[in-house]
Structures are given as structure tokens and as C-alpha cells.
Amino acid sequence: MGIKGRTKILGELFRFLWQRKLWWMMPIVIVLLLLGLLIFFTQSSAVAPFIYALF
């Protein structure tokens, strides 16, 4: 699955939340995505020990 497929899934998720009037869930989903990206990008970097020390 490429980046295009993942963005399509995210677009469908946000469209679903918008149509069902679940606006209050969008910040939760965004924060979870940002935390996932933070973990993904710090797995193999020299910054990882400093990030993990914050939590």
C-alpha cells in the first residue's frame, strides 16, 4: 500500500466523521495520527532517547 492509498483511507475517515456529524472526534484522530508519526520517525534517529525521556 503506497502513500496514495493511505491518504485515500484518511480522506474517507474524515469524510465519514464529517457526514455523521462527529466533529468532536476529529481532534482525537489528528492527535493519534501525530503521535503515531512521532513514534515512527523517532524509531531510528539519534533524537529517540530525548523524545522517550519526555514521556
N, CA, C and O atoms as CSV, one atom per row, in Angstrom:
chain,resi,resn,atom,element,x,y,z
A,1,MET,N,N,0.854,-1.171,0.000
A,1,MET,CA,C,0.000,0.000,0.000
A,1,MET,C,C,0.896,1.229,0.000
A,1,MET,O,O,1.733,1.402,0.886
A,2,GLY,N,N,0.716,2.061,-0.980
A,2,GLY,CA,C,1.534,3.258,-1.085
A,2,GLY,C,C,0.950,4.430,-0.326
A,2,GLY,O,O,-0.073,4.325,0.351
A,3,ILE,N,N,1.635,5.541,-0.462
A,3,ILE,CA,C,1.206,6.751,0.239
A,3,ILE,C,C,-0.140,7.241,-0.283
A,3,ILE,O,O,-0.924,7.828,0.462
A,4,LYS,N,N,-0.404,6.998,-1.563
A,4,LYS,CA,C,-1.666,7.436,-2.150
A,4,LYS,C,C,-2.843,6.665,-1.547
A,4,LYS,O,O,-3.906,7.235,-1.305
A,5,GLY,N,N,-2.648,5.384,-1.312
A,5,GLY,CA,C,-3.701,4.578,-0.706
A,5,GLY,C,C,-3.987,4.972,0.729
A,5,GLY,O,O,-5.135,4.951,1.172
A,6,ARG,N,N,-2.928,5.336,1.458
A,6,ARG,CA,C,-3.106,5.741,2.855
A,6,ARG,C,C,-3.833,7.077,2.960
A,6,ARG,O,O,-4.676,7.260,3.838
A,7,THR,N,N,-3.511,8.004,2.071
A,7,THR,CA,C,-4.194,9.290,2.118
A,7,THR,C,C,-5.662,9.142,1.729
A,7,THR,O,O,-6.520,9.881,2.211
A,8,LYS,N,N,-5.939,8.178,0.853
A,8,LYS,CA,C,-7.328,7.915,0.467
A,8,LYS,C,C,-8.115,7.391,1.669
A,8,LYS,O,O,-9.261,7.785,1.883
A,9,ILE,N,N,-7.506,6.515,2.444
A,9,ILE,CA,C,-8.166,5.980,3.634
A,9,ILE,C,C,-8.409,7.085,4.650
A,9,ILE,O,O,-9.488,7.148,5.239
A,10,LEU,N,N,-7.426,7.961,4.868
A,10,LEU,CA,C,-7.598,9.078,5.797
A,10,LEU,C,C,-8.686,10.027,5.317
A,10,LEU,O,O,-9.471,10.529,6.122
A,11,GLY,N,N,-8.740,10.275,4.020
A,11,GLY,CA,C,-9.777,11.137,3.469
A,11,GLY,C,C,-11.163,10.545,3.686
A,11,GLY,O,O,-12.104,11.260,4.030
A,12,GLU,N,N,-11.285,9.234,3.484
A,12,GLU,CA,C,-12.565,8.572,3.714
A,12,GLU,C,C,-12.960,8.622,5.187
A,12,GLU,O,O,-14.134,8.794,5.513
A,13,LEU,N,N,-11.978,8.471,6.075
A,13,LEU,CA,C,-12.261,8.534,7.508
A,13,LEU,C,C,-12.792,9.913,7.897
A,13,LEU,O,O,-13.793,10.011,8.606
A,14,PHE,N,N,-12.133,10.978,7.440
A,14,PHE,CA,C,-12.579,12.320,7.776
A,14,PHE,C,C,-13.919,12.653,7.117
A,14,PHE,O,O,-14.740,13.357,7.705
A,15,ARG,N,N,-14.142,12.152,5.903
A,15,ARG,CA,C,-15.431,12.361,5.247
A,15,ARG,C,C,-16.551,11.655,6.015
A,15,ARG,O,O,-17.644,12.200,6.168
A,16,PHE,N,N,-16.273,10.447,6.494
A,16,PHE,CA,C,-17.239,9.712,7.303
A,16,PHE,C,C,-17.574,10.461,8.585
A,16,PHE,O,O,-18.744,10.588,8.945
A,17,LEU,N,N,-16.546,10.960,9.276
A,17,LEU,CA,C,-16.772,11.703,10.515
A,17,LEU,C,C,-17.563,12.984,10.249
A,17,LEU,O,O,-18.407,13.373,11.056
A,18,TRP,N,N,-17.293,13.636,9.122
A,18,TRP,CA,C,-17.980,14.888,8.800
A,18,TRP,C,C,-19.457,14.626,8.480
A,18,TRP,O,O,-20.336,15.365,8.924
A,19,GLN,N,N,-19.719,13.565,7.704
A,19,GLN,CA,C,-21.096,13.263,7.326
A,19,GLN,C,C,-21.932,12.811,8.524
A,19,GLN,O,O,-23.124,13.111,8.588
A,20,ARG,N,N,-21.333,12.106,9.459
A,20,ARG,CA,C,-22.046,11.621,10.637
A,20,ARG,C,C,-22.091,12.664,11.759
A,20,ARG,O,O,-22.583,12.392,12.854
A,21,LYS,N,N,-21.568,13.861,11.468
A,21,LYS,CA,C,-21.525,14.966,12.438
A,21,LYS,C,C,-20.765,14.582,13.712
A,21,LYS,O,O,-21.187,14.900,14.824
A,22,LEU,N,N,-19.660,13.905,13.528
A,22,LEU,CA,C,-18.793,13.522,14.639
A,22,LEU,C,C,-17.567,14.434,14.664
A,22,LEU,O,O,-16.428,13.969,14.711
A,23,TRP,N,N,-17.826,15.734,14.632
A,23,TRP,CA,C,-16.726,16.706,14.588
A,23,TRP,C,C,-15.845,16.617,15.820
A,23,TRP,O,O,-14.647,16.887,15.735
A,24,TRP,N,N,-16.396,16.251,16.946
A,24,TRP,CA,C,-15.629,16.181,18.182
A,24,TRP,C,C,-14.576,15.078,18.134
A,24,TRP,O,O,-13.634,15.095,18.928
A,25,MET,N,N,-14.718,14.118,17.216
A,25,MET,CA,C,-13.735,13.038,17.112
A,25,MET,C,C,-12.518,13.414,16.264
A,25,MET,O,O,-11.472,12.775,16.374
A,26,MET,N,N,-12.641,14.432,15.430
A,26,MET,CA,C,-11.538,14.796,14.540
A,26,MET,C,C,-10.271,15.188,15.285
A,26,MET,O,O,-9.195,14.735,14.895
A,27,PRO,N,N,-10.333,16.009,16.342
A,27,PRO,CA,C,-9.090,16.309,17.070
A,27,PRO,C,C,-8.450,15.064,17.689
A,27,PRO,O,O,-7.224,14.964,17.754
A,28,ILE,N,N,-9.267,14.124,18.138
A,28,ILE,CA,C,-8.737,12.890,18.717
A,28,ILE,C,C,-7.980,12.101,17.658
A,28,ILE,O,O,-6.878,11.616,17.913
A,29,VAL,N,N,-8.563,11.971,16.476
A,29,VAL,CA,C,-7.918,11.236,15.380
A,29,VAL,C,C,-6.628,11.936,14.963
A,29,VAL,O,O,-5.621,11.273,14.716
A,30,ILE,N,N,-6.644,13.250,14.882
A,30,ILE,CA,C,-5.452,14.003,14.475
A,30,ILE,C,C,-4.328,13.827,15.488
A,30,ILE,O,O,-3.176,13.627,15.103
A,31,VAL,N,N,-4.646,13.900,16.772
A,31,VAL,CA,C,-3.622,13.723,17.809
A,31,VAL,C,C,-3.047,12.315,17.758
A,31,VAL,O,O,-1.836,12.137,17.893
A,32,LEU,N,N,-3.896,11.319,17.566
A,32,LEU,CA,C,-3.394,9.948,17.464
A,32,LEU,C,C,-2.493,9.767,16.252
A,32,LEU,O,O,-1.473,9.083,16.335
A,33,LEU,N,N,-2.858,10.372,15.129
A,33,LEU,CA,C,-2.004,10.301,13.936
A,33,LEU,C,C,-0.662,10.982,14.171
A,33,LEU,O,O,0.377,10.461,13.765
A,34,LEU,N,N,-0.676,12.138,14.822
A,34,LEU,CA,C,0.582,12.843,15.102
A,34,LEU,C,C,1.472,12.044,16.048
A,34,LEU,O,O,2.687,11.992,15.856
A,35,LEU,N,N,0.881,11.422,17.068
A,35,LEU,CA,C,1.674,10.583,17.970
A,35,LEU,C,C,2.262,9.372,17.234
A,35,LEU,O,O,3.405,8.982,17.474
A,36,GLY,N,N,1.475,8.794,16.351
A,36,GLY,CA,C,1.978,7.675,15.542
A,36,GLY,C,C,3.132,8.097,14.654
A,36,GLY,O,O,4.119,7.372,14.528
A,37,LEU,N,N,3.013,9.275,14.030
A,37,LEU,CA,C,4.104,9.779,13.204
A,37,LEU,C,C,5.345,10.075,14.031
A,37,LEU,O,O,6.463,9.808,13.592
A,38,LEU,N,N,5.156,10.624,15.223
A,38,LEU,CA,C,6.286,10.898,16.106
A,38,LEU,C,C,7.025,9.618,16.458
A,38,LEU,O,O,8.255,9.576,16.415
A,39,ILE,N,N,6.293,8.591,16.800
A,39,ILE,CA,C,6.919,7.308,17.134
A,39,ILE,C,C,7.611,6.714,15.916
A,39,ILE,O,O,8.715,6.180,16.031
A,40,PHE,N,N,6.978,6.799,14.754
A,40,PHE,CA,C,7.553,6.239,13.537
A,40,PHE,C,C,8.867,6.915,13.168
A,40,PHE,O,O,9.838,6.239,12.828
A,41,PHE,N,N,8.903,8.247,13.233
A,41,PHE,CA,C,10.095,8.972,12.808
A,41,PHE,C,C,11.218,8.950,13.840
A,41,PHE,O,O,12.369,9.208,13.486
A,42,THR,N,N,10.925,8.653,15.094
A,42,THR,CA,C,11.977,8.643,16.109
A,42,THR,C,C,12.498,7.245,16.406
A,42,THR,O,O,13.357,7.090,17.274
A,43,GLN,N,N,12.014,6.240,15.724
A,43,GLN,CA,C,12.481,4.881,15.976
A,43,GLN,C,C,13.965,4.711,15.684
A,43,GLN,O,O,14.683,4.066,16.447
A,44,SER,N,N,14.414,5.280,14.597
A,44,SER,CA,C,15.798,5.038,14.194
A,44,SER,C,C,16.621,6.320,14.121
A,44,SER,O,O,17.523,6.433,13.291
A,45,SER,N,N,16.322,7.265,14.969
A,45,SER,CA,C,17.092,8.503,14.913
A,45,SER,C,C,17.854,8.711,16.228
A,45,SER,O,O,17.603,8.036,17.227
A,46,ALA,N,N,18.762,9.635,16.197
A,46,ALA,CA,C,19.544,9.946,17.389
A,46,ALA,C,C,18.728,10.743,18.399
A,46,ALA,O,O,19.159,10.911,19.540
A,47,VAL,N,N,17.566,11.234,18.004
A,47,VAL,CA,C,16.724,12.039,18.869
A,47,VAL,C,C,15.841,11.145,19.757
A,47,VAL,O,O,15.267,11.625,20.734
A,48,ALA,N,N,15.732,9.880,19.430
A,48,ALA,CA,C,14.816,8.975,20.126
A,48,ALA,C,C,14.987,8.962,21.647
A,48,ALA,O,O,13.981,9.028,22.354
A,49,PRO,N,N,16.222,8.879,22.195
A,49,PRO,CA,C,16.337,8.880,23.664
A,49,PRO,C,C,15.772,10.135,24.320
A,49,PRO,O,O,15.242,10.071,25.429
A,50,PHE,N,N,15.883,11.263,23.647
A,50,PHE,CA,C,15.372,12.502,24.212
A,50,PHE,C,C,13.845,12.560,24.157
A,50,PHE,O,O,13.207,13.079,25.073
A,51,ILE,N,N,13.266,12.029,23.086
A,51,ILE,CA,C,11.811,12.009,22.962
A,51,ILE,C,C,11.221,11.078,24.012
A,51,ILE,O,O,10.247,11.434,24.675
A,52,TYR,N,N,11.800,9.885,24.172
A,52,TYR,CA,C,11.276,8.928,25.134
A,52,TYR,C,C,11.443,9.417,26.573
A,52,TYR,O,O,10.678,9.024,27.454
A,53,ALA,N,N,12.432,10.267,26.814
A,53,ALA,CA,C,12.610,10.809,28.156
A,53,ALA,C,C,11.464,11.764,28.522
A,53,ALA,O,O,11.171,11.951,29.703
A,54,LEU,N,N,10.823,12.361,27.527
A,54,LEU,CA,C,9.703,13.263,27.778
A,54,LEU,C,C,8.484,12.515,28.310
A,54,LEU,O,O,7.707,13.058,29.094
A,55,PHE,N,N,8.327,11.282,27.883
A,55,PHE,CA,C,7.154,10.512,28.284
A,55,PHE,C,C,7.498,9.628,29.453
A,55,PHE,O,O,6.641,8.894,29.945
